[in-house]
Amino acid sequence: MNQVKQLFTRYKMLALVIAIALIWVFFSWQTEGGFVTPRNLSNLLRQMSITGILACGMVLVIISGEIDLSVGSLLGLLGGVAAILDVVYHVPLPLNLAIVAACGLVIGLANGCMTAYLRIPSFIVGLGGMLAFRGILLGITGGTTIAPVSPQLVYVGQGYLPPLAGVTLGVLLFALTLFLTWRQRRNRALHGLAAHALTRDVVRVLAIGAVLAGFVYTLNSYDGIPVPVLLLLVLLGVFSYITSQTVFGRRIYSVGSNMEATRLSGINVQAVKLWIFGIMGVMCALAGLVNTARLAAGSPSAGNMGELDAIAACFIGGTSMRGGSGTVYGALLGALVITSLDNGMSMLDVDSYWQMIVKGSILVLAVWVDVSTRSGRR
């Protein structure tokens, strides 16, 4: 049992990748290959992008030791606002995006202010927001669907990159991988640290190259890389940089690991939490816009249970429920697990109640793994 714990602790991401591979193999077998067709994988990744965008913000919230239960309702509200601005007022897409993002930032900062400065538990703030935002959405839409949205907005959720642009993106990402690997080896040498084995870095770079090649080839075999997936890749890069290369990112982990020690060290803990919730609000705005574009309509039920998928993605991806530990790419792998299960079970026409049971069981299992591995390190 201890060996299993050590395996999960040291190779958590590898175990998650293996789990995803097993899920894909199982559904491919059950659907006679239908699950892994380029068309379905493109649809799966586009479907995952909404949960992934929410997870990018949620992982910061959970790492800091907080929780936000309002993100699903806020996604629906901001998506509804985007639909109203587009359909009723014909606001151009760039201005629409700016207004919705600003609304998300203001609402997120308000949640952060109540949590950090008024000391209302984030669970209660999120629970209140979940009810209030859903009520506001029903009020501004009159409980009806807002449609049809403009082709420009639809492109954000349903558009594709041209194949040549997809290939160029893959080459650029591979070149970036080479540069980052070279820089890491150079920095370790400059600081007198032992460099990783050259074989290890070569194998890692080749593995990433193979994944990128398969990713681009598969999606280009259908219609190209979906625009929401491109947005998610950009957010992955931005949030990975923030969490690993910036002072603000280090403070997020510090606040979640030991808030009192962080405060005594002179860091403004309240300001850190305030901006984390502000970022979460902007992510809800982006996810709401993409969801409205994907559905080509603003729905009063949009984002329903979205907060649970985002939270589950973070926990499945290795983010600790105690705070202080987690990664953005882990959360996105968790989102891929959740979406793969949804997509595969829908293809097999599994009853919705079984889908909920399976997802709930996997969430509990992920938290149990986190608790077990952490207790094993004490």
Contacts in CASP RR format, 6 or more apart in sequence:
PFRMAT RR
TARGET T0000
AUTHOR 0000-0000-0000
METHOD contacts of the structure
MODEL  1
MNQVKQLFTRYKMLALVIAIALIWVFFSWQTEGGFVTPRNLSNLLRQMSI
TGILACGMVLVIISGEIDLSVGSLLGLLGGVAAILDVVYHVPLPLNLAIV
AACGLVIGLANGCMTAYLRIPSFIVGLGGMLAFRGILLGITGGTTIAPVS
PQLVYVGQGYLPPLAGVTLGVLLFALTLFLTWRQRRNRALHGLAAHALTR
DVVRVLAIGAVLAGFVYTLNSYDGIPVPVLLLLVLLGVFSYITSQTVFGR
RIYSVGSNMEATRLSGINVQAVKLWIFGIMGVMCALAGLVNTARLAAGSP
SAGNMGELDAIAACFIGGTSMRGGSGTVYGALLGALVITSLDNGMSMLDV
DSYWQMIVKGSILVLAVWVDVSTRSGRR
2 376 0 8 1.000
5 372 0 8 1.000
5 373 0 8 1.000
5 376 0 8 1.000
7 15 0 8 1.000
8 15 0 8 1.000
8 369 0 8 1.000
8 372 0 8 1.000
8 373 0 8 1.000
9 373 0 8 1.000
9 376 0 8 1.000
9 377 0 8 1.000
12 317 0 8 1.000
12 318 0 8 1.000
12 373 0 8 1.000
13 317 0 8 1.000
13 327 0 8 1.000
13 329 0 8 1.000
13 330 0 8 1.000
13 333 0 8 1.000
16 316 0 8 1.000
16 317 0 8 1.000
16 318 0 8 1.000
16 330 0 8 1.000
16 333 0 8 1.000
16 334 0 8 1.000
16 337 0 8 1.000
17 333 0 8 1.000
19 337 0 8 1.000
20 333 0 8 1.000
20 336 0 8 1.000
20 337 0 8 1.000
20 340 0 8 1.000
23 337 0 8 1.000
23 340 0 8 1.000
23 341 0 8 1.000
24 35 0 8 1.000
24 36 0 8 1.000
24 340 0 8 1.000
27 35 0 8 1.000
27 340 0 8 1.000
27 343 0 8 1.000
27 344 0 8 1.000
27 347 0 8 1.000
27 348 0 8 1.000
28 34 0 8 1.000
28 35 0 8 1.000
28 36 0 8 1.000
30 344 0 8 1.000
30 348 0 8 1.000
31 344 0 8 1.000
31 347 0 8 1.000
31 348 0 8 1.000
34 40 0 8 1.000
34 347 0 8 1.000
35 343 0 8 1.000
35 344 0 8 1.000
35 347 0 8 1.000
38 218 0 8 1.000
38 219 0 8 1.000
38 221 0 8 1.000
38 222 0 8 1.000
39 222 0 8 1.000
40 343 0 8 1.000
40 347 0 8 1.000
41 218 0 8 1.000
41 219 0 8 1.000
41 222 0 8 1.000
42 218 0 8 1.000
42 219 0 8 1.000
42 222 0 8 1.000
42 223 0 8 1.000
42 224 0 8 1.000
42 226 0 8 1.000
43 343 0 8 1.000
44 339 0 8 1.000
44 340 0 8 1.000
44 343 0 8 1.000
45 219 0 8 1.000
45 226 0 8 1.000
45 229 0 8 1.000
46 157 0 8 1.000
46 158 0 8 1.000
46 226 0 8 1.000
46 228 0 8 1.000
46 229 0 8 1.000
46 294 0 8 1.000
47 339 0 8 1.000
47 342 0 8 1.000
47 343 0 8 1.000
48 232 0 8 1.000
48 335 0 8 1.000
48 336 0 8 1.000
48 338 0 8 1.000
48 339 0 8 1.000
49 226 0 8 1.000
49 228 0 8 1.000
49 229 0 8 1.000
49 231 0 8 1.000
49 232 0 8 1.000
49 290 0 8 1.000
50 75 0 8 1.000
50 228 0 8 1.000
50 287 0 8 1.000
50 288 0 8 1.000
50 290 0 8 1.000
50 291 0 8 1.000
50 294 0 8 1.000
51 306 0 8 1.000
51 309 0 8 1.000
51 310 0 8 1.000
51 313 0 8 1.000
51 335 0 8 1.000
51 338 0 8 1.000
51 339 0 8 1.000
52 232 0 8 1.000
52 287 0 8 1.000
52 310 0 8 1.000
52 313 0 8 1.000
52 331 0 8 1.000
52 332 0 8 1.000
52 335 0 8 1.000
53 231 0 8 1.000
53 232 0 8 1.000
53 235 0 8 1.000
53 283 0 8 1.000
53 286 0 8 1.000
53 287 0 8 1.000
53 290 0 8 1.000
54 71 0 8 1.000
54 72 0 8 1.000
54 75 0 8 1.000
54 283 0 8 1.000
54 284 0 8 1.000
54 287 0 8 1.000
54 306 0 8 1.000
54 307 0 8 1.000
54 309 0 8 1.000
54 310 0 8 1.000
54 313 0 8 1.000
55 310 0 8 1.000
55 313 0 8 1.000
55 314 0 8 1.000
55 328 0 8 1.000
55 331 0 8 1.000
55 332 0 8 1.000
55 334 0 8 1.000
55 335 0 8 1.000
56 232 0 8 1.000
56 235 0 8 1.000
56 236 0 8 1.000
56 239 0 8 1.000
56 283 0 8 1.000
56 328 0 8 1.000
56 331 0 8 1.000
56 332 0 8 1.000
57 239 0 8 1.000
57 276 0 8 1.000
57 279 0 8 1.000
57 280 0 8 1.000
57 283 0 8 1.000
58 68 0 8 1.000
58 71 0 8 1.000
58 280 0 8 1.000
58 283 0 8 1.000
58 310 0 8 1.000
58 311 0 8 1.000
58 313 0 8 1.000
58 314 0 8 1.000
58 331 0 8 1.000
59 239 0 8 1.000
59 314 0 8 1.000
59 319 0 8 1.000
59 326 0 8 1.000
59 327 0 8 1.000
59 328 0 8 1.000
59 330 0 8 1.000
59 331 0 8 1.000
60 239 0 8 1.000
60 243 0 8 1.000
60 252 0 8 1.000
60 276 0 8 1.000
60 279 0 8 1.000
60 280 0 8 1.000
61 67 0 8 1.000
61 68 0 8 1.000
61 122 0 8 1.000
61 276 0 8 1.000
61 277 0 8 1.000
61 280 0 8 1.000
62 311 0 8 1.000
62 314 0 8 1.000
62 315 0 8 1.000
62 319 0 8 1.000
62 320 0 8 1.000
62 321 0 8 1.000
62 323 0 8 1.000
62 326 0 8 1.000
63 243 0 8 1.000
63 252 0 8 1.000
63 253 0 8 1.000
63 256 0 8 1.000
63 319 0 8 1.000
63 320 0 8 1.000
63 323 0 8 1.000
63 324 0 8 1.000
63 325 0 8 1.000
63 326 0 8 1.000
64 252 0 8 1.000
64 255 0 8 1.000
64 256 0 8 1.000
64 272 0 8 1.000
64 273 0 8 1.000
64 276 0 8 1.000
64 323 0 8 1.000
64 324 0 8 1.000
65 255 0 8 1.000
65 256 0 8 1.000
65 259 0 8 1.000
65 322 0 8 1.000
65 323 0 8 1.000
65 324 0 8 1.000
66 115 0 8 1.000
66 122 0 8 1.000
66 273 0 8 1.000
66 276 0 8 1.000
66 277 0 8 1.000
67 122 0 8 1.000
67 123 0 8 1.000
67 126 0 8 1.000
67 311 0 8 1.000
68 111 0 8 1.000
68 122 0 8 1.000
68 125 0 8 1.000
68 126 0 8 1.000
68 277 0 8 1.000
68 280 0 8 1.000
68 307 0 8 1.000
69 123 0 8 1.000
69 126 0 8 1.000
69 127 0 8 1.000
69 128 0 8 1.000
69 129 0 8 1.000
69 130 0 8 1.000
69 307 0 8 1.000
70 111 0 8 1.000
70 125 0 8 1.000
70 126 0 8 1.000
70 127 0 8 1.000
70 128 0 8 1.000
70 129 0 8 1.000
70 130 0 8 1.000
70 133 0 8 1.000
70 307 0 8 1.000
71 280 0 8 1.000
71 281 0 8 1.000
71 283 0 8 1.000
71 284 0 8 1.000
71 287 0 8 1.000
71 306 0 8 1.000
71 307 0 8 1.000
71 310 0 8 1.000
72 130 0 8 1.000
72 133 0 8 1.000
72 284 0 8 1.000
72 303 0 8 1.000
72 304 0 8 1.000
72 305 0 8 1.000
72 306 0 8 1.000
72 307 0 8 1.000
72 310 0 8 1.000
73 129 0 8 1.000
73 130 0 8 1.000
73 131 0 8 1.000
73 132 0 8 1.000
73 133 0 8 1.000
73 134 0 8 1.000
73 135 0 8 1.000
73 137 0 8 1.000
73 303 0 8 1.000
73 307 0 8 1.000
74 104 0 8 1.000
74 107 0 8 1.000
74 108 0 8 1.000
74 129 0 8 1.000
74 133 0 8 1.000
74 281 0 8 1.000
74 284 0 8 1.000
75 284 0 8 1.000
75 287 0 8 1.000
75 288 0 8 1.000
75 291 0 8 1.000
75 302 0 8 1.000
75 303 0 8 1.000
75 306 0 8 1.000
76 133 0 8 1.000
76 134 0 8 1.000
76 137 0 8 1.000
76 288 0 8 1.000
76 291 0 8 1.000
76 299 0 8 1.000
76 302 0 8 1.000
76 303 0 8 1.000
77 133 0 8 1.000
77 134 0 8 1.000
77 136 0 8 1.000
77 137 0 8 1.000
77 140 0 8 1.000
78 100 0 8 1.000
78 103 0 8 1.000
78 104 0 8 1.000
78 284 0 8 1.000
78 285 0 8 1.000
78 288 0 8 1.000
78 289 0 8 1.000
79 100 0 8 1.000
79 285 0 8 1.000
79 288 0 8 1.000
79 289 0 8 1.000
79 291 0 8 1.000
79 292 0 8 1.000
79 298 0 8 1.000
79 302 0 8 1.000
80 137 0 8 1.000
80 140 0 8 1.000
80 141 0 8 1.000
80 146 0 8 1.000
80 288 0 8 1.000
80 292 0 8 1.000
80 298 0 8 1.000
80 299 0 8 1.000
80 302 0 8 1.000
81 99 0 8 1.000
81 100 0 8 1.000
81 103 0 8 1.000
81 140 0 8 1.000
82 96 0 8 1.000
82 97 0 8 1.000
82 100 0 8 1.000
82 153 0 8 1.000
82 288 0 8 1.000
82 289 0 8 1.000
82 292 0 8 1.000
82 298 0 8 1.000
83 146 0 8 1.000
83 147 0 8 1.000
83 149 0 8 1.000
83 292 0 8 1.000
83 297 0 8 1.000
83 298 0 8 1.000
84 140 0 8 1.000
84 141 0 8 1.000
84 146 0 8 1.000
85 91 0 8 1.000
85 96 0 8 1.000
85 99 0 8 1.000
85 100 0 8 1.000
86 93 0 8 1.000
86 96 0 8 1.000
86 149 0 8 1.000
86 150 0 8 1.000
86 153 0 8 1.000
87 146 0 8 1.000
87 147 0 8 1.000
87 148 0 8 1.000
87 149 0 8 1.000
87 150 0 8 1.000
88 146 0 8 1.000
90 150 0 8 1.000
91 99 0 8 1.000
92 152 0 8 1.000
93 150 0 8 1.000
93 152 0 8 1.000
93 153 0 8 1.000
93 156 0 8 1.000
96 153 0 8 1.000
96 289 0 8 1.000
97 289 0 8 1.000
100 285 0 8 1.000
100 288 0 8 1.000
100 289 0 8 1.000
101 282 0 8 1.000
101 285 0 8 1.000
101 286 0 8 1.000
103 285 0 8 1.000
104 278 0 8 1.000
104 281 0 8 1.000
104 282 0 8 1.000
104 284 0 8 1.000
104 285 0 8 1.000
105 278 0 8 1.000
105 281 0 8 1.000
105 282 0 8 1.000
105 285 0 8 1.000
107 133 0 8 1.000
107 281 0 8 1.000
107 284 0 8 1.000
108 277 0 8 1.000
108 278 0 8 1.000
108 280 0 8 1.000
108 281 0 8 1.000
108 282 0 8 1.000
108 284 0 8 1.000
109 274 0 8 1.000
109 275 0 8 1.000
109 277 0 8 1.000
109 278 0 8 1.000
111 122 0 8 1.000
111 125 0 8 1.000
111 126 0 8 1.000
111 129 0 8 1.000
111 277 0 8 1.000
111 278 0 8 1.000
111 280 0 8 1.000
111 281 0 8 1.000
112 122 0 8 1.000
112 125 0 8 1.000
112 273 0 8 1.000
112 274 0 8 1.000
112 276 0 8 1.000
112 277 0 8 1.000
112 278 0 8 1.000
113 274 0 8 1.000
114 120 0 8 1.000
114 125 0 8 1.000
115 121 0 8 1.000
115 122 0 8 1.000
115 125 0 8 1.000
115 273 0 8 1.000
115 277 0 8 1.000
116 269 0 8 1.000
116 270 0 8 1.000
116 271 0 8 1.000
116 273 0 8 1.000
116 274 0 8 1.000
116 277 0 8 1.000
117 270 0 8 1.000
117 274 0 8 1.000
130 307 0 8 1.000
137 300 0 8 1.000
137 302 0 8 1.000
138 300 0 8 1.000
141 298 0 8 1.000
141 300 0 8 1.000
142 300 0 8 1.000
143 300 0 8 1.000
144 300 0 8 1.000
145 297 0 8 1.000
145 298 0 8 1.000
145 299 0 8 1.000
145 300 0 8 1.000
146 297 0 8 1.000
146 298 0 8 1.000
146 299 0 8 1.000
147 296 0 8 1.000
147 297 0 8 1.000
147 298 0 8 1.000
148 296 0 8 1.000
148 297 0 8 1.000
149 292 0 8 1.000
149 293 0 8 1.000
149 296 0 8 1.000
149 297 0 8 1.000
149 298 0 8 1.000
153 289 0 8 1.000
153 292 0 8 1.000
153 293 0 8 1.000
154 293 0 8 1.000
154 296 0 8 1.000
155 227 0 8 1.000
155 293 0 8 1.000
156 227 0 8 1.000
156 228 0 8 1.000
156 289 0 8 1.000
156 290 0 8 1.000
156 293 0 8 1.000
157 226 0 8 1.000
157 227 0 8 1.000
157 228 0 8 1.000
157 290 0 8 1.000
157 293 0 8 1.000
157 294 0 8 1.000
158 226 0 8 1.000
158 227 0 8 1.000
158 293 0 8 1.000
158 294 0 8 1.000
158 296 0 8 1.000
159 226 0 8 1.000
159 227 0 8 1.000
160 223 0 8 1.000
160 224 0 8 1.000
160 225 0 8 1.000
160 226 0 8 1.000
160 227 0 8 1.000
161 169 0 8 1.000
161 224 0 8 1.000
161 225 0 8 1.000
161 226 0 8 1.000
161 227 0 8 1.000
161 230 0 8 1.000
162 224 0 8 1.000
163 220 0 8 1.000
163 224 0 8 1.000
165 225 0 8 1.000
166 216 0 8 1.000
166 219 0 8 1.000
166 220 0 8 1.000
166 224 0 8 1.000
166 225 0 8 1.000
167 216 0 8 1.000
167 220 0 8 1.000
169 216 0 8 1.000
169 225 0 8 1.000
169 230 0 8 1.000
170 212 0 8 1.000
170 213 0 8 1.000
170 215 0 8 1.000
170 216 0 8 1.000
173 212 0 8 1.000
173 233 0 8 1.000
174 208 0 8 1.000
174 209 0 8 1.000
174 212 0 8 1.000
177 205 0 8 1.000
177 208 0 8 1.000
177 209 0 8 1.000
178 205 0 8 1.000
181 201 0 8 1.000
181 204 0 8 1.000
181 205 0 8 1.000
184 196 0 8 1.000
185 195 0 8 1.000
185 196 0 8 1.000
185 201 0 8 1.000
188 194 0 8 1.000
188 195 0 8 1.000
188 196 0 8 1.000
189 195 0 8 1.000
216 225 0 8 1.000
219 225 0 8 1.000
219 226 0 8 1.000
219 229 0 8 1.000
228 290 0 8 1.000
228 294 0 8 1.000
231 286 0 8 1.000
231 290 0 8 1.000
232 332 0 8 1.000
235 283 0 8 1.000
235 286 0 8 1.000
236 328 0 8 1.000
236 329 0 8 1.000
236 332 0 8 1.000
237 328 0 8 1.000
239 328 0 8 1.000
240 327 0 8 1.000
240 328 0 8 1.000
240 329 0 8 1.000
242 248 0 8 1.000
242 249 0 8 1.000
243 249 0 8 1.000
243 252 0 8 1.000
243 253 0 8 1.000
243 327 0 8 1.000
243 328 0 8 1.000
248 272 0 8 1.000
248 275 0 8 1.000
251 262 0 8 1.000
251 267 0 8 1.000
251 272 0 8 1.000
252 272 0 8 1.000
252 276 0 8 1.000
252 324 0 8 1.000
253 324 0 8 1.000
253 325 0 8 1.000
254 261 0 8 1.000
254 262 0 8 1.000
254 265 0 8 1.000
254 267 0 8 1.000
254 324 0 8 1.000
255 262 0 8 1.000
255 267 0 8 1.000
255 269 0 8 1.000
255 272 0 8 1.000
255 273 0 8 1.000
255 324 0 8 1.000
256 262 0 8 1.000
256 323 0 8 1.000
256 324 0 8 1.000
257 323 0 8 1.000
257 324 0 8 1.000
257 325 0 8 1.000
259 269 0 8 1.000
262 269 0 8 1.000
263 269 0 8 1.000
288 302 0 8 1.000
288 303 0 8 1.000
291 302 0 8 1.000
291 303 0 8 1.000
292 298 0 8 1.000
292 299 0 8 1.000
292 302 0 8 1.000
295 302 0 8 1.000
309 335 0 8 1.000
309 338 0 8 1.000
310 335 0 8 1.000
312 334 0 8 1.000
312 338 0 8 1.000
312 359 0 8 1.000
312 360 0 8 1.000
312 362 0 8 1.000
312 363 0 8 1.000
312 366 0 8 1.000
313 331 0 8 1.000
313 332 0 8 1.000
313 334 0 8 1.000
313 335 0 8 1.000
313 337 0 8 1.000
313 338 0 8 1.000
314 326 0 8 1.000
314 331 0 8 1.000
314 334 0 8 1.000
315 321 0 8 1.000
315 363 0 8 1.000
315 366 0 8 1.000
315 367 0 8 1.000
315 370 0 8 1.000
316 333 0 8 1.000
316 334 0 8 1.000
316 337 0 8 1.000
316 338 0 8 1.000
316 362 0 8 1.000
316 363 0 8 1.000
316 366 0 8 1.000
317 326 0 8 1.000
317 327 0 8 1.000
317 330 0 8 1.000
317 331 0 8 1.000
317 333 0 8 1.000
317 334 0 8 1.000
317 337 0 8 1.000
317 366 0 8 1.000
318 325 0 8 1.000
318 326 0 8 1.000
318 327 0 8 1.000
318 330 0 8 1.000
318 331 0 8 1.000
318 366 0 8 1.000
318 370 0 8 1.000
319 325 0 8 1.000
319 326 0 8 1.000
319 327 0 8 1.000
319 330 0 8 1.000
319 331 0 8 1.000
320 326 0 8 1.000
320 370 0 8 1.000
320 374 0 8 1.000
321 367 0 8 1.000
321 370 0 8 1.000
321 371 0 8 1.000
322 374 0 8 1.000
337 362 0 8 1.000
338 359 0 8 1.000
341 355 0 8 1.000
341 358 0 8 1.000
341 359 0 8 1.000
341 362 0 8 1.000
342 355 0 8 1.000
342 359 0 8 1.000
344 350 0 8 1.000
345 354 0 8 1.000
345 355 0 8 1.000
345 358 0 8 1.000
346 355 0 8 1.000
END
